[in-house]
Amino acid sequence: MEKQNSLGARSQRSVNRAAAVFLLPVTILLIVYIFYPIVDSFRISGYKWSGISVDRTFVGLRNWAKLVKDMNFWLAFRNNVIIMVLSIIIQIPIGLAEATFIEFAGKKSTICKVLWFIPMLMSSVAIGFLFTYALAANGGIVSEISEFFGGNNIDLLGNPNTALLTVIVVIAWQFIPFYMVYCMAAYTNIPTDVYEAARIDGATRGQYFWHVALPLLMPSIKSAAILSMVGSLKYFDLIYVMTGGGPGTSTELMATYMYKKAFTEFNMGYGSTIACGMFVLITALSLVTMRIINGKGED
């Protein structure tokens, strides 16, 4: 018996050593590229520093006090929340609808699958430039259509009342294919026997979707909502290319505001404070959302 225990202990130690060897490279990368930058950002937030000069002035929590009172930052946070809510409302239902169509149509929907996935193959910068020219007041698609019917030029990106909604539509166009593929993968987890049994019992495809498939897809949909939420709160590239946060502050986001403060105005200390504020807010919202979702799931 003792010999068996000894062999078991040696085997467990061998497994632990192998796991440590394989996990070491990943652990080093996480420390160097994720944990250290986060800790260093909190450290730099305590200084007044241009990011270039050798001289730095320690200011303690003065940058944080300024951030709490900075209405431009909270306006950017509000814009992030608007994008977050509308992205979840638009992207996930449409992605689910496309995945459902492909699931029910089978091989006949191959062309739709290819065409619908194309936006996901393009970079955010390329999409930003594409829609910047397509939506331009002079020569843009919308303006040309308006002029064709006798109307005036329409500047969707230059109007503070429409700029944010226009950008949200472009973001949705880019990321709907991701949620389409996500939901397609979720459909593969539903056994074909379930669909066949429902059809034998006389259920239509609509009844099967609403009463059988959708409840089984809910865990994946909840995960997709969390992914959409986190991605929306740290969005940067497409907004920066299309509007730069303008006109005015109508499309300003936390990430674009942080970039301007740190790399345009060379206020690295306050820019790091904004980045840390983003980290705190995103983490808090993610934890609250997951708590709510898991709580409802347990009920």
C-alpha positions in Angstrom: 0.0 0.0 0.0 2.8 2.4 0.9 4.6 1.5 -2.4 1.4 2.4 -4.3 1.2 5.7 -2.5 4.8 6.4 -3.2 4.4 5.7 -6.9 1.3 7.9 -7.0 3.1 10.7 -5.3 6.0 10.5 -7.8 3.6 10.4 -10.7 1.8 13.5 -9.4 5.1 15.3 -8.9 6.1 14.4 -12.5 2.8 15.8 -13.8 3.2 19.0 -11.8 6.7 19.5 -13.1 5.6 19.0 -16.7 2.7 21.4 -16.2 5.1 24.0 -14.7 7.4 23.7 -17.7 4.6 24.1 -20.2 3.0 27.0 -18.3 6.2 28.9 -17.7 6.4 30.6 -21.1 2.8 31.7 -20.9 3.2 32.9 -17.4 6.3 35.0 -18.4 4.4 36.5 -21.3 1.4 37.4 -19.1 3.7 39.0 -16.5 5.7 41.0 -19.1 2.9 42.1 -21.4 -0.2 42.3 -19.2 0.5 42.4 -15.4 3.6 44.6 -15.5 2.0 47.2 -17.8 -1.0 47.4 -15.6 1.0 47.9 -12.4 3.3 50.4 -14.2 0.3 52.4 -15.4 -0.9 52.8 -11.9 2.6 53.8 -10.8 2.9 56.4 -13.6 -0.5 57.8 -12.7 1.1 59.2 -9.6 3.4 61.5 -11.6 3.2 64.6 -13.7 5.3 63.5 -16.7 5.4 64.3 -20.5 6.4 60.7 -21.4 9.6 62.0 -23.0 11.4 64.1 -20.4 13.6 62.5 -17.9 12.2 64.7 -15.1 9.0 63.5 -13.4 7.1 65.2 -10.6 5.3 63.1 -8.1 1.8 64.4 -7.5 0.3 61.5 -5.5 -3.5 61.2 -6.1 -3.8 64.6 -7.8 -4.4 63.0 -11.2 -7.1 60.7 -9.8 -8.8 63.7 -8.2 -8.7 65.4 -11.5 -10.1 62.4 -13.3 -13.1 62.1 -10.9 -14.0 65.7 -11.8 -13.2 65.5 -15.5 -16.5 65.8 -17.3 -14.9 65.0 -20.7 -13.9 61.6 -19.3 -17.3 60.8 -18.0 -18.8 62.0 -21.3 -16.5 59.5 -23.0 -17.6 56.8 -20.6 -21.2 57.6 -21.4 -20.5 57.2 -25.1 -18.8 53.9 -24.4 -21.9 52.7 -22.5 -24.2 53.7 -25.4 -22.0 51.8 -27.8 -22.0 48.8 -25.4 -25.8 48.7 -25.1 -26.5 49.2 -28.7 -23.8 46.8 -29.8 -25.4 44.0 -27.7 -28.9 44.9 -28.9 -27.9 45.0 -32.6 -25.0 42.6 -33.1 -26.0 39.5 -31.2 -29.7 39.2 -32.4 -28.6 39.7 -36.0 -25.7 37.3 -35.7 -28.1 34.8 -34.1 -30.6 35.3 -36.9 -27.9 34.7 -39.6 -26.6 31.6 -37.8 -30.1 30.3 -37.5 -30.8 30.9 -41.2 -27.5 29.0 -42.1 -28.3 26.2 -39.7 -31.8 25.6 -41.2 -30.8 26.2 -44.8 -27.8 23.8 -44.7 -25.4 23.7 -47.7 -27.7 26.0 -49.7 -26.5 28.9 -47.5 -22.8 28.6 -48.3 -22.7 31.7 -50.4 -24.5 33.7 -47.6 -22.0 32.4 -45.1 -19.1 33.6 -47.2 -20.6 37.0 -48.0 -21.7 37.7 -44.4 -18.3 36.8 -43.1 -16.3 39.2 -45.3 -16.5 42.3 -42.9 -14.7 40.2 -40.3 -11.8 39.7 -42.7 -11.1 43.4 -43.0 -9.1 45.4 -40.5 -10.8 48.1 -38.5 -8.5 50.8 -40.0 -9.5 49.8 -43.5 -13.2 49.7 -42.6 -12.8 53.2 -41.0 -11.3 54.7 -44.1 -13.8 52.9 -46.3 -16.8 54.3 -44.5 -15.2 57.7 -44.0 -15.2 58.2 -47.8 -18.5 56.4 -48.3 -20.3 58.6 -45.8 -18.5 61.9 -46.8 -20.7 64.9 -47.2 -19.3 65.5 -50.7 -19.3 62.5 -52.9 -20.4 60.0 -50.3 -23.0 57.3 -51.1 -25.7 58.8 -48.8 -25.2 62.3 -50.1 -25.2 61.1 -53.7 -28.5 59.3 -53.1 -30.0 62.3 -51.4 -28.9 64.6 -54.3 -30.4 62.1 -56.8 -33.8 62.5 -55.2 -33.4 66.3 -55.1 -32.2 66.6 -51.5 -29.1 68.2 -49.9 -25.8 66.8 -48.9 -26.0 64.7 -45.7 -23.0 64.7 -43.4 -23.6 61.8 -41.0 -20.1 61.9 -39.5 -19.9 65.7 -39.3 -23.2 66.1 -37.4 -22.9 65.7 -33.6 -26.5 64.3 -33.5 -25.8 61.5 -35.9 -22.1 60.8 -35.7 -22.2 58.3 -32.7 -25.1 56.3 -34.1 -23.4 56.2 -37.5 -20.2 54.8 -36.0 -22.2 52.3 -34.0 -23.8 51.0 -37.3 -20.4 50.6 -38.8 -19.1 48.8 -35.7 -22.1 46.4 -35.9 -21.5 45.8 -39.6 -17.9 44.7 -38.8 -18.6 42.5 -35.8 -22.0 40.8 -36.6 -20.1 38.1 -38.5 -18.2 37.2 -35.3 -21.4 36.6 -33.4 -22.8 34.7 -36.4 -19.9 32.3 -36.2 -20.1 32.2 -32.4 -23.8 31.2 -32.6 -23.1 28.7 -35.4 -20.6 27.0 -33.1 -23.2 27.0 -30.4 -25.6 25.3 -32.7 -23.2 22.4 -33.2 -23.5 21.6 -29.5 -27.2 20.9 -30.0 -27.6 17.2 -30.9 -29.4 16.5 -34.1 -31.6 14.0 -32.3 -33.2 17.0 -30.5 -34.2 18.6 -33.7 -35.5 15.4 -35.2 -37.5 14.6 -32.1 -39.1 18.0 -32.2 -40.0 17.7 -35.9 -41.5 14.2 -35.3 -43.6 15.7 -32.5 -45.0 18.2 -35.1 -43.0 21.3 -34.1 -42.4 23.9 -36.8 -39.0 25.4 -37.3 -40.2 28.5 -35.5 -41.5 26.5 -32.6 -38.2 24.5 -32.5 -36.2 27.7 -32.4 -38.1 29.5 -29.7 -38.9 26.6 -27.4 -36.0 24.2 -27.9 -32.9 25.8 -29.6 -33.0 29.3 -28.0 -33.0 28.0 -24.4 -30.1 25.7 -25.3 -28.2 28.6 -26.9 -28.7 31.0 -23.9 -25.4 30.1 -22.2 -23.5 31.0 -25.4 -25.6 34.1 -25.9 -24.7 35.3 -22.4 -21.0 34.7 -23.1 -21.4 36.6 -26.3 -23.0 39.5 -24.5 -20.0 39.7 -22.1 -17.6 39.7 -25.0 -19.5 42.4 -26.7 -19.6 44.5 -23.5 -15.9 44.3 -22.8 -15.0 44.9 -26.4 -17.3 48.0 -26.6 -15.8 49.6 -23.5 -12.2 49.5 -24.8 -13.0 50.3 -28.5 -10.5 52.6 -30.2 -9.2 52.1 -33.7 -12.3 52.5 -35.9 -13.6 55.5 -34.0 -10.2 57.2 -34.1 -9.9 56.7 -37.9 -13.5 57.8 -38.7 -14.0 60.7 -36.4 -11.1 61.1 -34.0 -13.6 61.5 -31.3 -15.4 64.4 -33.0 -17.2 66.4 -34.0 -16.6 68.0 -30.7 -16.8 65.2 -28.2 -19.9 63.5 -29.7 -17.9 60.3 -30.4 -15.2 60.6 -27.8 -14.4 57.3 -26.1 -12.3 56.6 -23.0 -9.6 55.1 -25.2 -9.5 58.0 -27.7 -9.5 60.5 -24.8 -6.6 58.6 -23.1 -4.6 58.6 -26.4 -5.0 62.3 -26.9 -3.9 63.1 -23.4 -1.0 60.8 -23.4 0.4 61.0 -26.9 -1.0 64.3 -28.4 -0.8 66.6 -25.4 2.1 64.6 -23.9 0.5 64.3 -20.5 1.6 60.7 -19.8 0.8 60.9 -16.1 -2.8 61.9 -16.7 -3.1 59.6 -19.7 -2.0 56.7 -17.5 -4.6 57.7 -14.9 -7.3 57.6 -17.6 -6.1 54.1 -18.7 -6.2 52.9 -15.1 -9.7 54.4 -14.7 -10.7 52.4 -17.8 -9.3 49.3 -16.3 -11.2 49.8 -13.0 -14.5 50.6 -14.8 -14.3 47.8 -17.3 -13.4 45.3 -14.6 -16.2 46.4 -12.3 -18.8 46.3 -15.1 -17.7 42.9 -16.2 -17.8 41.5 -12.7 -21.2 42.9 -12.0 -22.6 41.6 -15.4 -21.2 38.1 -14.9 -22.6 38.1 -11.3 -26.0 39.1 -12.6 -25.9 36.5 -15.4 -24.6 33.7 -13.2 -27.1 34.6 -10.6 -30.0 34.3 -13.0 -28.6 31.1 -14.4 -28.5 29.6 -10.9 -32.1 30.6 -10.3 
